[in-house]
Amino acid sequence: MKGSRAVRARVLDSVARDEVMAELHARGADSDVAETVIRRGLGRAMLVGPLALEDAQGLRRAANEAGATAALAKPAGRADPERADVVVMGSMGQLSAVAEATGGEVGARVEAALRGFALPAGRVLRCRDRELALGERTLVMGIINVTPDSFSGDGLGADAAAAIAQGKQMVADGADILDVGGESTRPGAEAVSLEEELARVLPVVEGLAGEVDVPVSIDTYKSRVAKEALARGASIVNDFSGLHADEEMARVAAEAGAPMVVMHIQGTPRDMQKNPRYADVIGEISDYLEEAIARAEAAGIGRDQVVVDPGIGFGKKLEHNLEILRRLREFRCLGCPVVVGTSRKSMIGMILDLPGEVRLPAEERLEGTAATVALAVAGGADIVRVHDVKEMVRVVRVADAIARVRYEKPESDHTWAEKREQG
């Protein structure tokens, strides 16, 4: 394959005419080609690239041979005349046939994206001395903010005893993971010193690790904080910078045998909400997360031990957040479990605000959070990160009952009509 740039493959989670047309037009596709693709009315769209033109043409030929439809387009937000994205449309079976016929790196990436897009077979997240089963149900991660300035109004400051008590109650309410953070990531937040963050989180991590029977996650972008927390019993590292802030972070997690949660953020908490912009919000977030996964793998952390978070509210406008939730399943194409955090976030307040009223406060966003959590479950989230554990556990159980239906093989080959005739 020509060129060294990594190949991306992503199944588009909508075949609505306007959204497929938008994807094609955003990449410079000819209007006649776009209309032809739509008229074919095929079942699923997939974006592959950026590819060298020779490889793009090869993928298009493979699509035609498999009975699918393919269109070459310019990669959104990129200015490389020697490369192109390819939009392929067809049934899932046809797309799989395209992957097999194409072969090589491109075919492997297409097949991996197809596998990830569907709800996966069971996998295990190995959290040092504990294991979490994924794929059977959606897990709930409880948020413990050991900060004085949390946006959600639940910051506990330096009160370690209160934080430990909160964590124990969350486990009693059904939390599968506890996530401890000592630095606020609210919009406009200032960074805290290493010493202050350590003083806030270490007593809580150590206390919880000895008191609860669920994994404790450390929410930090500093490798030193992660290392010290892991030494005191933490078993997951949650880096909101997506391994972009501290080059030692992945190595620290790998040496401890801890999985990584990597999140997308545009900018820093201090400036992330100052007019964030995207040419292709889903594609750009996916690329950022792919880079994070590559860094984790280079340090010795397997892709199946990396959890991706699209970072709702972190350098996104309302319309970006809504598109992420609507198309959440596309992030499964990265081949990693997906975590989503919408709890009490300002997007909910923006939606529920009435003209002339004061912005809906964070503590009154429970129902809106419930709606986003249910939609995240339907969109294929493996983990939801929440403040209100008891209520969201109930939401997740109901949503799982709907979204994770298992179709069992019939007990016999008799049809319904035959059974009716037999009485």
Steps between C-alpha positions, in 0.01 A plus 500: 500500500634842406568765764539468875194685622269289716183373339168567675176312445168600651145378451258793480221449751226645286379441150260792514515675164599843633784367717649280228477788254674724754783248542546474123481875434734580792763297320452664163302223331331591176126564547409251226709230669339579835153477352586166338618363834178609668282359223655158545346498846763268643505411865815633664760764424867477590781754485854373428814709472703699445632274225757546227306544176614160371368330814179701486440384144570141606244526779242638258558209261459252785175670598363476147591131480317436830187677378555800724531866399809712557583866444838671530502826691747744646571442870318763705729759654806375311674648194691207350435455126669160502257347748127447523231356720270236357134480597376143452134404524349154513363235731718387790564180306610693193728722707661191652550362149665830403741465793592145400550590134710806585729324745811654651487786750194658342298179504603426859393846616164470324433160656607622847266798472211276400564272799524791740187671372279211607462438872806284574524153637594498865840637590677558828656821626785384725525748786809357669358265766141542380320433174204677343286314248398719208232435242252334735359821647589867524725578796456805723799711609435721802667843508676611818624859477756580769501864392354825637380625160321221316256625234240250622484636853617176659864589569614375840817704530760335720246302707638150446260342747200642318638384163557148630149491645359622169688229314375226731143621453545500122611138510197414716286675235646287223815673370739270314795744507592803711682788328695732733616839376684780677507771234191665357454472125209744481525768228739775609655294779858576598754220540598397853849414615626144507533514878145623549352236272693223675385625841138495385479162329744261667318465836173440315643246258674310777194508724263381228733230370496341843125538553323417173496201269494690170788652301608852593597729212726801531387796288814696412722607213817498713708181495637563850148516645407185311811317623442591864128416480576162340745428782216561748247272337358671191460258211391720205647823363257753350692765303276780373782621272497172308873443563581834339611689815761274665712266289574278803136422575460195275823347631388546861170325434663221300756425771222477758284277278219754504262575212472853364199721438597756235277799433483757222535866589552802277726738688522496881231544769607863526430584135310204350164677474634810327332445163593137427491418128502181292492432128398138570421453868466118501799449273728739692410348836556151359843600367598648838392184680679280246820688581441438870444130438824484299691658789351252745585205275856628456535492880373142518129549573281286274228667297240296688629657824450856374161663556411800283295802605388753234509772765153650498525859623878520463559752224160451334199716430150369562461386140827304522387323816166406349665362187737291711210345689298445185792325328664344805518152351750622240765519772467124547683472167820584689483147643494614863236515773325838516429712809264798494472782753199730466405523867367843603685670214418844366361357174205374705448841653515661156231268366269541799543873558189707438522853353549762768588248773830449677710211369373172644743416785703178486315336787173529307619316191412149619224429247707638213793287610273195505399565138860529384605189693219294346598620152866423571404143591300471178801637313729225622672653805677245718533734799312813608666744738249662739452695822158361597581130520181361652273665245723432199546133589122468467503687169775274368321182602188601311696623196707180494185289507394673178834553323677175586230252401640155433326299232513133594485217251150345494461176694380321186473556129119508513357820361233701678244379242588135562465547874159659453385206288621260768293681760 
